[in-house]
Amino acid sequence: MDERDLEGDPLRQFERWFAAAREAAVPVPEAMALATASPDGNPSVRMVLLKEADERGFSFFTNYESRKSRELSDNPRAALLFHWQPLGRQVRVEGGVGRLPADESNSYFRTRPLASRLAAWASPQSRPLADRAELERLYEDAAARHGDEPTLPPHWGGFRLVPNAYEFWEHGEDRLHDRVRYERDATGWSRTRLAP
């Protein structure tokens, strides 16, 4: 990785690499690990799907009663990791997180398949279930209550991570990988090469 070939704006660099992952048919290039922590620093991580990346930040959607949402409410900072193994690349993004406005969540919710919209009503995410049959009963109840036009549940919506740092990593032979970190500063973004 030659710094002279990198964009000055890390979002533009992310967009280049994301497009390359799509062009290379990397499976689910929008899959990203989302790391959160409780107020006392207890970490957790899970995979979520990126729905939008633009100048406002990186957006994803979830149940607001889930563990990730509770942690983001109590400690509104997170890290994302995209790993595109076939290309030997990964991108880390760190920053503050806030909820999306309800109208944005509603607009996205209406684009989801019907079964996914019903599942958003049915699943008490991150809470214990007696068995699989209980979840299926909850889904059937949601389908009976909401029919073909379920509205946005009050407990479901989007988050946006606003980046203050990015790191671009590219595989190198003999573990001499390339790492370049961007950090937000008073004038925009500074860029630093890191040892692997």
N, C-alpha and C positions, 0 to 999 in steps of 0.2 A: 504494500500500500504506500503510494507516494502522496505525501500531503499536498503537493502541487495539483494533484488530480481531484482533491476533495473540495466539496462546496464550502463556502464560508458560512452558510446557514445550515445548521445540522438537520433541520427539517427537510431541506432540499436534498441533503445527502441520504437521509432515511428514505425519502421518496424514490431516489435512484436505486438504492439497494432493494427496496420493497418491489419495485417494478421488475428488477432483475430476477427476484425470487419467483414472481408470477410467470415471467417469460420462460424460466427454467422448469416450470411445472412442479415447483416444490409443493408437496402436499400441505394444504391449509396454511399458506404463508401468513395469514392474519392471526394465527394462534400465538398467544403470548402468555408467559408466566407473569402473574401479578403477585408481588410480595407485599404484604402488609404486616403491621405489628400492633399489638395491644399497647395501651398506655404504659404498661410496665416493661415493654420491650420484648414480649414474647412473639416471635415471628411465625408467620404462616405463608404458604405459597400455594397457588393453584393456577390452572390454565383457564384463560378466558379468551374471547374473540374481540379483536380490534374491529370497531365499526366505522371509525373515522379518525383521520389524522390530518390536522390542518394547523393554521397559525394559532388557533385557540387551544390546541392540545390534542390528546389521545383519548377517544371516547370508547366506553364499553357499557354494557347493560347487565343488570342483575336484580335479584330480590333484595330489597332494602332491609329485610330482616335476617339476612344471611350473616355468617361469621365475618366475611370480608367487609360487608357494609357496616356492621357494628364496629369493626376495627377502624375503618376509614372515618366513621363519625367521631370516634374517640381520639384518633391519631391520624389526621388528614394528610398523611404523606405516604408515598408508595414508590415502588420500583417495578418496571416492566422489563422483560427479557424476550426478545425474538431470537430464535435459533434456527437458521436455515442450513442444516447439516450438509445437504448436497453441494452447497456453494462454499462451505467452510467459513461461514460468516455468522456473526451474532451482533445484536444491537441492544444496549442497555439504555433505559430512559428513566430518570429520577425526577420527582417533583411533588408539588402539592396537589391535592385532589379535592374536588367539590362535586356536588350533585348537579346534574343538568336541569335546566328549567323543565317543568312538566310538559310544556308544548313540544319540546324536542323529544322527550321520552315518548309522548303520545304519537308523534309522527313516525318514529321508528317502530313502535309497537304495532301499528296498523300494517306495516310491511311484513310482519312475521307470519309464517304459516299458521292456520287456524289451530292445529294441534299444539304448537308452541305457545300461542296466546292462552289456550286453555290450561296448559301446564303451568304457566305463570300464576294463574289463579289457584291451581290445585296443590302445588308443592309448598309445604312448610319448610323451606330450604334450611338445611343445617340442623333441623330438629329431629329427635328420635322418632322412628316409626315402629309399629309392632311387627310389621312384615310387608312384603311387596303388595299383598292384597289390599292393605290399608291405602297405599298410594294410588292403586287402581280405582278404589272406591272414591277417593277424593277427586280424581280426574273425572270419573263418571258423574259425580255430583256437580262439578264445575261445568261440564258439557250440558247437563240438564238445566242448570241455572242460567247460563250465558248464551247457549245456542251457537249460531253461526257468526255472531257479532260481539264477541267479548270486548268490553271496554278496558282501558288501562287500569290495572289494579293499583290501589293507593300505596301498596307495599312494593312496587316494582318500578324501576326506571334506570336512568343512566348516570354515570360518573364521567368526569373529565380530569385527566392528569395533565397539569400544566408544567412542562419540562423546565428544570433549572440546570440539568446536566444530561449529556448523551455520551455513550462510549461505543465506538465502532471497533470491532475485533475481526481480524481475518487470519485464518489458519496459515501458518508458515512451517516449512520443513524444519526438522530437528527442534521442534517446540519454540522456534524463534518467531512467534506470532507477532502480528502487527496490532497495536492498540492505539487509538487516538481518542482523547477525551475532549469534549466541548463543555465549557461552563459559561453560564450567563454572567456577564459583568455589567458595569455601568454603561458601556457603550454598545453592547450587543452580546457577542460570543467570543470567548478566547479559546484557543485550541492548543493541546499539549500532547506530545507523543509519550506513551507510557511503556515501561519495560513489560515484557510478557510475564 
